[in-house]
Amino acid sequence: MTNDLVTGMLPVFGRSLEPRFNVFDVMHHGFHEKQISNVSRWLLEPDGSHRLGGTFMKILIDEVNSQKTGGEPLPDSGYWVRHEVNTAAVDEPEDIADLVLESDATVLVVENYFTSDGPGHSYDGYLAYGLRPTAYGRRDGRRGVVVLLCRDGDEALQSKAGRTRQSSLTAC
């Protein structure tokens, strides 16, 4: 009996004392779109409790690079990840992007709405956001990239001029 108890307890002693993953820490609250954004942000943060490092960021950036035409590939690390970002210009109605990934070289605006230009979402506005000066300094020389993760895409709603000036990935 003592051997059975010790044998049964050995796996417990080998477990890490570090906090374990808890999906509720990631999901918080909100609607389906917001929950997907919460999980995506968590996965994109290289220091997240998922212990995947920059793997998810690299997968996303590799996919963007495989879809873009011309120009240098985007760097696959060094991004600051923000969630629920107002991308509208001053004096314009609010336009909230699900995620913004920003580095010294690139600004990626990610929208995961079920249509490519849904209510309150402007493809042209997302493109402009990546190039617009900010209160903290200019984004001169940075590339603006729009990533649309949606169920239904409608290219007629997306700026043709914007597609030729900037990069875009539509994964619908």
C-alpha positions in Angstrom: 0.0 0.0 0.0 2.8 2.4 0.9 4.4 1.8 -2.5 1.1 2.5 -4.3 0.8 5.8 -2.4 4.3 6.9 -3.2 4.0 5.8 -6.8 0.7 7.8 -7.1 2.2 10.9 -5.6 5.4 11.0 -7.6 3.8 12.7 -10.7 2.5 15.5 -8.4 6.0 16.2 -7.1 7.3 16.6 -10.6 4.7 19.3 -11.5 5.8 23.0 -11.9 4.7 25.4 -9.1 4.4 28.2 -11.8 0.9 29.4 -12.4 -0.9 27.3 -15.0 -2.9 28.4 -18.0 -6.5 29.5 -17.2 -8.7 30.2 -20.2 -10.8 32.7 -18.1 -7.7 34.9 -17.7 -7.6 35.2 -21.4 -11.3 35.4 -22.4 -12.3 38.1 -19.8 -15.9 39.0 -21.0 -17.7 40.3 -24.0 -18.9 39.2 -27.4 -17.5 36.5 -29.6 -15.5 39.0 -31.7 -14.0 40.4 -28.5 -13.2 37.0 -27.1 -11.3 36.0 -30.3 -9.4 39.3 -30.1 -8.5 38.6 -26.4 -7.2 35.1 -27.3 -5.3 36.5 -30.4 -3.7 39.2 -28.4 -2.6 36.7 -25.7 -1.1 34.4 -28.3 0.7 37.3 -30.1 2.4 38.4 -26.9 5.7 36.5 -26.8 5.9 36.7 -22.9 2.3 35.3 -22.5 1.5 32.4 -20.2 1.0 30.2 -23.2 4.8 29.6 -23.3 4.9 29.6 -27.1 7.2 32.6 -27.2 6.9 34.4 -30.6 5.6 31.4 -32.5 2.1 32.7 -33.1 3.5 36.2 -34.1 5.9 34.5 -36.5 3.1 32.4 -38.1 0.9 35.5 -38.6 3.7 37.6 -40.1 4.9 34.7 -42.3 1.4 34.5 -43.7 1.2 38.3 -44.3 4.6 38.1 -46.0 3.4 35.3 -48.2 0.4 37.3 -49.3 2.0 40.7 -49.9 3.4 41.7 -53.3 6.7 43.5 -53.5 8.8 45.2 -51.0 10.8 43.9 -48.1 9.3 41.2 -45.9 7.9 42.4 -42.6 9.9 41.7 -39.5 8.5 38.7 -37.5 9.2 40.1 -34.1 9.5 43.4 -32.2 5.8 44.3 -32.2 3.9 46.0 -29.5 0.4 44.5 -29.4 -2.6 46.7 -28.6 -6.3 45.7 -28.4 -9.5 47.6 -29.2 -7.7 50.7 -30.8 -9.5 53.7 -32.1 -8.0 54.2 -35.6 -10.2 57.2 -36.6 -8.6 60.5 -37.4 -9.4 63.5 -35.2 -13.0 64.8 -35.8 -14.0 61.5 -37.4 -16.4 58.9 -35.9 -14.8 56.2 -33.8 -13.4 53.2 -35.7 -12.2 50.5 -33.4 -9.7 47.9 -34.8 -9.5 44.7 -32.9 -5.7 44.6 -32.8 -2.9 46.9 -33.7 0.7 45.5 -34.0 3.2 48.2 -34.1 7.0 48.1 -34.5 9.6 50.7 -35.6 9.1 49.6 -39.2 5.4 48.5 -39.5 1.9 49.1 -38.3 -0.5 46.2 -38.8 -4.2 46.8 -38.2 -6.1 43.5 -37.6 -9.9 43.3 -37.9 -11.7 40.0 -37.2 -15.3 41.0 -38.0 -17.5 38.6 -40.0 -17.5 41.0 -43.0 -14.5 42.8 -44.5 -16.0 46.3 -44.0 -18.7 45.9 -41.3 -20.5 48.6 -39.4 -18.1 51.1 -38.0 -15.1 49.5 -39.7 -13.3 51.4 -42.5 -10.7 49.6 -44.6 -9.4 53.0 -45.9 -9.3 54.3 -42.3 -7.2 51.3 -41.2 -4.7 51.9 -44.0 -4.5 55.6 -43.2 -3.9 54.8 -39.5 -0.7 53.1 -40.2 0.8 56.2 -41.8 -0.8 59.0 -39.7 1.3 61.1 -37.3 0.5 60.4 -33.6 0.7 62.5 -30.4 3.8 60.5 -29.5 5.7 61.1 -32.8 5.5 60.5 -36.5 5.2 57.1 -38.2 7.3 58.4 -41.2 8.7 55.5 -43.2 6.6 52.9 -41.6 4.5 50.5 -43.6 0.8 50.3 -43.1 -0.7 46.8 -43.4 -4.4 45.8 -43.0 -5.1 42.2 -42.0 -8.8 41.2 -42.4 -9.7 38.0 -40.7 -13.4 37.6 -41.7 -16.0 35.1 -42.8 -17.2 37.1 -45.8 -14.9 39.4 -47.9 -16.2 42.0 -50.3 -13.3 43.5 -52.2 -15.6 46.2 -53.6 -15.7 47.7 -50.1 -11.9 47.8 -49.9 -9.9 50.6 -51.4 -8.2 49.6 -54.7 -5.8 52.5 -54.4 -5.0 51.5 -50.8 -4.3 47.9 -52.0 -1.7 49.2 -54.4 0.0 51.6 -52.0 0.0 49.3 -49.0 -0.1 45.6 -48.1 -3.2 43.8 -47.2 -4.1 40.2 -46.2 -7.7 39.1 -46.4 -8.2 35.7 -44.9 -11.9 35.2 -45.4 
